[in-house]
Amino acid sequence: MADSQAKPTWEELLGLNNWESILDPLNLELRQLLLRCGDFCQVTYDSFNSDENSKYCGACRYGKASLFRKVFLQNGSDYDVVAYLYATSRISVPQALLLRSRSRESWDRESNWMGYVAVTTDDVSKALGRREIYVAWRGTIRDYEWINVLGADQESAKPLLRPDDSNDDRARVMRGWLTIYTSDNPNSPFVKTSARVQLSTIMKNLINKYKDEKVSVVITGHSLGASLAIISAFDIVENVVEPNKDTPVTAFVFGCPQVGNREFRERVQSHQNLKILHTRNTIDLITRYPGPLLGYVDIGTELWIDSRKSQYLKRSMTTGDWHNLQGILHVVAGWNGKDEEFELKVKRSVALVNKSSGFLKDDYLIPSSWWVEKNKGLVLDQASGEWVLTPPDDEDLPVPEF
């Protein structure tokens, strides 16, 4: 089965016409763009240091200059990572009691590496005829983040609205998503300001830097990162990209929970240069959380896929498999519509499916969850004979962003 015959413009790939006629069948260029965005998201999982016994826990394992190279991102040399983003989870006292004691200065907050901003290199931008800015957000890993998003209470989206509309209290978003995006942490070793302030500052600088070029902004994320992608994309259009500019801002999200109420969706849709494409697995339960009974609605255009159509995947009953990012990307690579057979349309190793799962059929002899730090970062000290935690390379040492 062939992809759409008409080659879409880059504006159409970014949602100019809400992806009409290029979702079914899934256009090849759009398929490749989705996979690129998904791989940008995967970088945040592959490089996050979640080892509680490491003094670098909560940071990225790699520096900005080495990040894409060390996670083997395809065509990573086409992009420069220009900034890291850190976000803070804040929880209440009863919630904090659910966690074991931690030796931190501030017991009710935790600040961690949450994503990054990358731009196309000068050579690539010249070839494209525009500068592409990408923002990638990480999904939930840390304990505080899980607890932060368990509650489904709504909160006013006022902090995201333009100052002249700050009295509008109808648009509401889930408190957990908003808290992670807007909370700061004065005790953070990385950055003292909120993820929102960091991103706004970075985006204003980049848009000013490239004011003489065509610029497109793509924000991507999976799971919690998908929610942050939608909130931050809205924030950028609302407050950073001037209303009279034609800069397209597109959120490509995967496995996204519901973010806000009907009024928030209407507010999002009021921006002509803001587009959202949500790739969601039909059987993924996370995308139905928190649900319409609590006042939540779906936002954006939806690309429905079904992991059960792939002959490479197990008939898993594990909800984590249905939600797994690499599982979703595998299906995108071979999705030809609900009425057509699954057939891989791009060259993509099926071994990637098991990067953080065991979703791939055992016939392929790929170990489950195979992406791990070699020996958990321990190396043999030849002088002492002790196994010790190796320090990061100089290029990978965490340093404060601001």
N, C-alpha and C positions, 0 to 999 in steps of 0.2 A: 504493500500500500504506500503510495507516495504522500509526501507532505504537501501542504498548500503550494500551489504552483506560483502564485504571485509572491515575489520577494518583498517583504514589508520594509518600510523605511525604519530608521532607528527610532524615530518618534512613535511609530506604530508599535514597535517592539516594547517601548516604554509605556504603552497604554493610551496613546492619543485617542484611539477609537474603542477603548475598553476591550482590546484584543478580539474584536469581532472578526470572525472567519479564520482566525489563526490558532484557536484552541482545539477545534475538532474538525479535521485532524490537526494534531499539534505540529505547528510549523517548525521546521528544522532549526532556523535561526533562534526562534524563541526557546526551543528545547535546549539549545546550547547555552543561551543566556541564563536560563533557570539552573542548569547544572553548574555554571560558573558561580552564580550566587550561592547555591547550596554548598559548593566547595569553599567559598569564602566563610560560610558559617562553620563548616567542619574544622577549619583552621582554629577557631576559638576553643573547640573541644580538645583537639590534638595537642595544643600547646599550653593548656591551663595546668598549673601546678596545684593539685589538690591533696598533696601528701601532708597530713597533719604534723608529721615529725620534721618537716623541712622548714627552715627559717624563711624560705621563699614561698611558703604556702599562700595561695591567693593571688600570686603574680603569674605573669606569662613566663614560660620557660625560656623564651628567646627574645632577643632584642629586635627592634623594628627593622634593622638592616638585614637580619638573618632569618626573620620569621618565615617567609614564604619558602625560602631555600630549605630550611630544616624540617618543614612539614611536607616537602615534596609537592607543593602546589603546582599544578600544570600551568605553564605560561606565567609563572609567578614573576619572572623578570620584566613583564610588561607593566608592572605596578610598583609604586613606591609607597610604603607604609609611612604615613606622615605623623600619626598620633595614636596613642593608646587611650582607651576609655575605661574609667573605673566607676563602679556603682556601689552604693551603700544599701544594705538591708537593715531595716530598723524594726524591732519587734517590741511588743509590750511586755511588762513584767510577767504575767501568767504564761505567756508564750516562752519567755526566756527560761522559765523554770523547767520547761520540757527538754532543754539542752543541757548537756553536761557542763560543768564549770570550765571556763576558759580563762587563761591568764592574759587578759587584755585590759588596757586602760579603761575602755568604755565597754561595759558588759552588754549593752543593749544595741550595739551597732557592729557591723562588720563591712569592711570595704575591700572589694576584690576587683581584679582585672575582668572587664566585661565585654571588651571588644576593641575595635580599631577603626581607623579611617585610612583609606588608601586612594591614590589617584593614579591615573595612567601616566606613564613616563612621557617626556617631551616627544620622543620619536613616535610612540604609539598615538599620542594625541594628534600629532601632525598628520599621521596617516588616516586617522578617523575623521579629522576635521572638527573635533571637539575634545574637550577635557572631561573625562569621566571621573566622578567622585563616588567612591563606595564607602558605605558604613556597614559594618558587620557586628551584630550583637550575639552574645553567647546565651545558650539555654541554661536551665537550672542545674547546678551542681552542688553548691554549698548548702549546709544545713539551714542557715538563716534564710536563704532564698526560698527553700521549700516551705518553711513556716510562714514567711512573709506573704506568700501567695495562696495559702490555704483558705483564708477568709475571702468571701466573695462580696464584701460590702462595697457599695459604690460611693464615690467621692466626686465632688464638683471638679470639672475640668478647668476651673478658673485659672489655676497656675499656668495653663498652656495657652490661654486666650490672649489676644492682643490687648494692650492696656485700655484701649477705648471700649472694649467689650467685656471688661472684667466683672461687670455686674450681672452678666448672663449666667444664671445658675442652672439652666436646664440640661446642658450637656454634662454627662457624668461618665466616669471611667472607673474601672476596678481599682480600689485603694492600693492593693498589693503592687500592681504594675506602676502606678503613679509614684508610690513611695520609693521604689527602687530607682526610678528615673530622677526624682527631685530631691532626695535626701542627701545631705552632705555629711562629712565626718571630719571634724577638726583634728582627730587623732590618726588619720590615715597616713601611712608612710609614703603613699603614692601621690595623692592630690587631696586638697582640703575641700574642694568644691564638689557640687553634685554632678552627676553625669550630664544633666541638662545644661548646666553652665559650661562644662567642658565642651560638649558638642556644639553649643551655640557659638562659643568663642572660636573654635576651630573652623566651623563652617563660614562664619563671617570673614575670617582671615582668608580662607581659600577662595570664596566668591570674589572678594576684593582683589586677591592676587591674580585671578584669572578673568578679570572683568572685561578684558579685550578678546576673550575667546568664547566660543559656545561652550556652555557647561551643562552637563546632566548629572543628576544626583540619584543614586540608587542606594536604598537602605534595605538590608536583608537580615533575617534572623530566623531561628527555629525555636518553637515552643515558647518559653519565656522571652527569648530573644526576638521572636516574631511579634509578641505584644509590644516590646520596647521599640521595635522597628516601626510599628504603626503609630505609636504615640510620638516618637521622635520625628517621624516624617511629617505628621500633622504640625508639630511644634515648629519645624523648620519652615514650612510653608506659611504658617500663621505669623511667625515673628522674625525670621531671618531672610527669606527670599522676599524681596519687596513685591507688593501686589501688582505693580506694573511691569514686572519682569516675566519673561516667558520661560524661565528655567524650569524644566520638568523635574519633578521629584516623584520617584516611584518606589514603592515598598514591595519587594518580592519576598513573601513569607511562606514558611513551611510549618505545617502542624500547629497553626495558631489558635490558642484559646480565644474566647470572646473577650473583647476589650471594653466595650462601653454600651451605653443605651442608644435608643433610636435617635435622640436629639444629637448625640455625639456623632453618629453616623451621618446625619443631615449636615452637620457642621463640616465634616470631612468632605462630603460630596459637594459642598459649596465652592471648593477650590478646584478650578478647572485644570490646574497644573499638578494636582496631586492624584496619583493613581495607585491602587493596591491590587495585587494579584496574589491570591491565597491558594497554594497547592496543598490539598488535603486528601488524605487517604480515607476512603469511604467508611472503613471500620475503625478509624482512630477516634477513641472516646474523648481524648483531651481537647479536641476541637469543639466539643459540645459543652465545655465547661466555661463559665458557671451555669449558663442555660437561660431560656426565655422566662421561666417562672420567677427568676430573680431580676428580670428586667433587661437582660442582655440580648443583643442582636448580632448577626454576622455583618462584617464590614468588608466591602471590596468585591471585585470580580473573583469567581472561584473556578479553579481547575480541579475537578474531581478525578481522582485516580483510584485504583483498587489493587492492592498488593496481591490479592488472591488470584489475579490473572497471570502472574509471572510463574512460569514453570521452574524457575530457579529457586523459589522460596518455599520454605516449609509451610504447612498448614498450621501455623502457630496459633495458640490460644492465649499468648502472652501479650498483654496490652502494650508493653514496652516495645515489642517488635513492630506493632502496627504504627507506632509513633516514631520509631527510630529514623533519624535523618538519612543515613545511608540507604536504608530500606526504601525510603521515599524517593531518593535520587535515582536508585536503580530502576524503580518503576517509571519515573519520568523518562529515563533513557530508552525505555521500550514501550511506552504507552501509545497506543494507536486508537484510543476510544473504547468505550464500553462494549461496542458491538463488534470490535475487530480483535484479531489475535495479538497477543503480546509478542513483539519482535524488537530487539535492540536496534535502534536507528543510529546510534553513535558508538564509537569504540570506547567502552568503559569496563574496566576490570570488575567481574562479579565478586572478586575477593573483597572489594571494598564494603560489601554488605555486612561482613562479619567484623568490621573494624571495631565496633563496640557492642556487638550482639552475636547471637548464634542463629540468626534468621535464615542463613543460606543452607540449602539442603546438604546433608552430610556427604553425599556423593562427590562433591567438589573438593573434599579433603582440605578445607580451610579452617584453621582453628578459630574458636569463638573469641571475640574481644581481643584480637591480636595486637592492636596498637597499644604498646606499653613502653614506659621508659626502661631502657636496657638496665637490668639488674636493679631496678628501682633507684637508679642514680648512684649506686655503691660501686666503688672501685677499690682494688687492692693496693694499699700503700706498701711499696716494695721495701722501704726502709724499716717500717715497724712491723710489717706482717699483718696489720689490721685492715679490715674492710671499713672504709670511711665514705661519707657522703661527699661526692666530688662537687666543688664549687662550680658555678656557671662560668663559661668563657667570658672574657672581658666584654665582648660585644653583647652578651646576654644578661649582664647584671642589671637587676631592676633599679631604676633611678626615678626620682620624682619627676612627674610630667610638667609641673608648673612651679 
